[in-house]
Amino acid sequence: MTFHIRMAKADDALNLAALSTQVWLHTYAKAGLRNTLSRYVFAAFTEKKLAAEIANGAKQLLVCEVDACLVGYVKIAYRAICPVRRLESVEIETLYVQEHFSGHGVGSALLQAAMDHSRAKGWNEVFLMVNLENHRARTFYETRAFERIGTVDFALEDERHANAVLIKYL
Ligand SMILES: CC(C)(COP(=O)(O)OP(=O)(O)OC[C@H]1O[C@@H](n2cnc3c(N)ncnc32)[C@H](O)[C@@H]1OP(=O)(O)O)[C@@H](O)C(=O)NCCC(=O)NCCS
């Protein structure tokens, strides 16, 4: 499969919002939909929010296309505070690949591109948070030498979901 990674542009925001919604629900709404989950995706993944993030110099979004169609993206947040070590670092905030394109190297290539961009900006580590129940993603990061340094809760209204905090030295 031939894919192409490039920096996100303003007019990617609509497709990024749709892809985020699709991937998030596929990953986390495994027992079906309920209001908490639906409210979250419609609030979190809007075209407006994603357009603002693309325009925000503190973040960097890289998209992956196949035949000029969006299939995945990675979002990097520079100067993010690692919740375990309480230090400024680089967070891989989001890494989403559309299910139809998984297992073809897209996630690996996006992750590598995010690490390359971080290193080029002078950072020597990246961190990220992954839901403890998300076994596929946890294995994906473990295979790529990310180390677990702690656990934090992700709040979804009155629910708490444990996330592993992982770090990788570049
Ligand atoms: C986790 C996720 C990002 C992985 O993306 P992906 O595109 O499937 O990842 P890759 O294809 O690069 O790698 C996955 C597997 O595909 C296979 N693979 C990798 N490159 C390949 C290639 N060029 N050709 C064929 N297969 C390949 C490998 O078996 C790899 O397994 P490995 O970890 O043992 O190396 C993706 O499944 C996803 O978006 N999941 C839902 C959202 C999510 O959980 N995101 C992370 C939350 S923090």
The ligand as an SDF file (V2000), in Angstrom:
LIG
                    3D

 48 50  0  0  0  0  0  0  0  0999 V2000
   -2.6680    1.5260   17.2970 C   0  0  0  0  0  0  0  0  0  0  0  0
   -2.7040    2.0100   15.8510 C   0  0  0  0  0  0  0  0  0  0  0  0
   -2.2930    3.4850   15.7790 C   0  0  0  0  0  0  0  0  0  0  0  0
   -1.6940    1.1810   15.0350 C   0  0  0  0  0  0  0  0  0  0  0  0
   -1.7270    1.6460   13.6970 O   0  0  0  0  0  0  0  0  0  0  0  0
   -1.4230    0.6660   12.4530 P   0  0  0  0  0  0  0  0  0  0  0  0
   -1.4180    1.4750   11.2330 O   0  0  0  0  0  0  0  0  0  0  0  0
   -2.3420   -0.4990   12.5060 O   0  0  0  0  0  0  0  0  0  0  0  0
    0.0360    0.2010   12.8560 O   0  0  0  0  0  0  0  0  0  0  0  0
    1.0940   -0.5560   11.9170 P   0  0  0  0  0  0  0  0  0  0  0  0
    0.4240   -1.1360   10.7450 O   0  0  0  0  0  0  0  0  0  0  0  0
    2.2120    0.3820   11.6880 O   0  0  0  0  0  0  0  0  0  0  0  0
    1.6160   -1.6590   12.9140 O   0  0  0  0  0  0  0  0  0  0  0  0
    0.7220   -2.6280   13.4410 C   0  0  0  0  0  0  0  0  0  0  0  0
    1.1200   -3.9980   12.9460 C   0  0  0  0  0  0  0  0  0  0  0  0
    0.9460   -4.0240   11.5450 O   0  0  0  0  0  0  0  0  0  0  0  0
    1.9660   -4.8140   10.9540 C   0  0  0  0  0  0  0  0  0  0  0  0
    2.7040   -3.9920    9.9880 N   0  0  0  0  0  0  0  0  0  0  0  0
    3.5030   -2.9340   10.2350 C   0  0  0  0  0  0  0  0  0  0  0  0
    4.0290   -2.4650    9.0970 N   0  0  0  0  0  0  0  0  0  0  0  0
    3.5190   -3.2230    8.1070 C   0  0  0  0  0  0  0  0  0  0  0  0
    3.6700   -3.2170    6.7050 C   0  0  0  0  0  0  0  0  0  0  0  0
    4.4500   -2.3180    6.1050 N   0  0  0  0  0  0  0  0  0  0  0  0
    2.9570   -4.1280    6.0000 N   0  0  0  0  0  0  0  0  0  0  0  0
    2.1640   -5.0200    6.6150 C   0  0  0  0  0  0  0  0  0  0  0  0
    2.0030   -5.0690    7.9460 N   0  0  0  0  0  0  0  0  0  0  0  0
    2.6710   -4.1880    8.6800 C   0  0  0  0  0  0  0  0  0  0  0  0
    2.8620   -5.2730   12.0110 C   0  0  0  0  0  0  0  0  0  0  0  0
    2.5000   -6.6040   12.3180 O   0  0  0  0  0  0  0  0  0  0  0  0
    2.5610   -4.3800   13.1760 C   0  0  0  0  0  0  0  0  0  0  0  0
    2.7290   -5.1060   14.3320 O   0  0  0  0  0  0  0  0  0  0  0  0
    4.0370   -4.9260   15.2570 P   0  0  0  0  0  0  0  0  0  0  0  0
    3.5880   -3.9330   16.3230 O   0  0  0  0  0  0  0  0  0  0  0  0
    4.2640   -6.2830   15.7890 O   0  0  0  0  0  0  0  0  0  0  0  0
    5.1510   -4.3760   14.4340 O   0  0  0  0  0  0  0  0  0  0  0  0
   -4.0940    1.8010   15.1980 C   0  0  0  0  0  0  0  0  0  0  0  0
   -4.4740    0.4720   15.3820 O   0  0  0  0  0  0  0  0  0  0  0  0
   -5.1840    2.7060   15.7290 C   0  0  0  0  0  0  0  0  0  0  0  0
   -5.3790    3.8150   15.2560 O   0  0  0  0  0  0  0  0  0  0  0  0
   -5.9330    2.2000   16.7350 N   0  0  0  0  0  0  0  0  0  0  0  0
   -7.0960    2.9030   17.2480 C   0  0  0  0  0  0  0  0  0  0  0  0
   -6.7430    4.1790   17.9400 C   0  0  0  0  0  0  0  0  0  0  0  0
   -5.7270    3.9660   19.0050 C   0  0  0  0  0  0  0  0  0  0  0  0
   -5.8500    3.0600   19.8260 O   0  0  0  0  0  0  0  0  0  0  0  0
   -4.7100    4.8390   18.9920 N   0  0  0  0  0  0  0  0  0  0  0  0
   -3.6780    4.8230   19.9980 C   0  0  0  0  0  0  0  0  0  0  0  0
   -4.2340    5.3210   21.2660 C   0  0  0  0  0  0  0  0  0  0  0  0
   -3.0320    6.1380   22.1820 S   0  0  0  0  0  0  0  0  0  0  0  0
  1  2  1  0
  2  3  1  0
  2  4  1  0
  2 36  1  0
  4  5  1  0
  5  6  1  0
  6  7  2  0
  6  8  1  0
  6  9  1  0
  9 10  1  0
 10 11  2  0
 10 12  1  0
 10 13  1  0
 13 14  1  0
 14 15  1  0
 15 16  1  0
 15 30  1  0
 16 17  1  0
 17 18  1  0
 17 28  1  0
 18 19  1  0
 18 27  1  0
 19 20  2  0
 20 21  1  0
 21 22  1  0
 21 27  2  0
 22 23  1  0
 22 24  2  0
 24 25  1  0
 25 26  2  0
 26 27  1  0
 28 29  1  0
 28 30  1  0
 30 31  1  0
 31 32  1  0
 32 33  2  0
 32 34  1  0
 32 35  1  0
 36 37  1  0
 36 38  1  0
 38 39  2  0
 38 40  1  0
 40 41  1  0
 41 42  1  0
 42 43  1  0
 43 44  2  0
 43 45  1  0
 45 46  1  0
 46 47  1  0
 47 48  1  0
M  END
$$$$
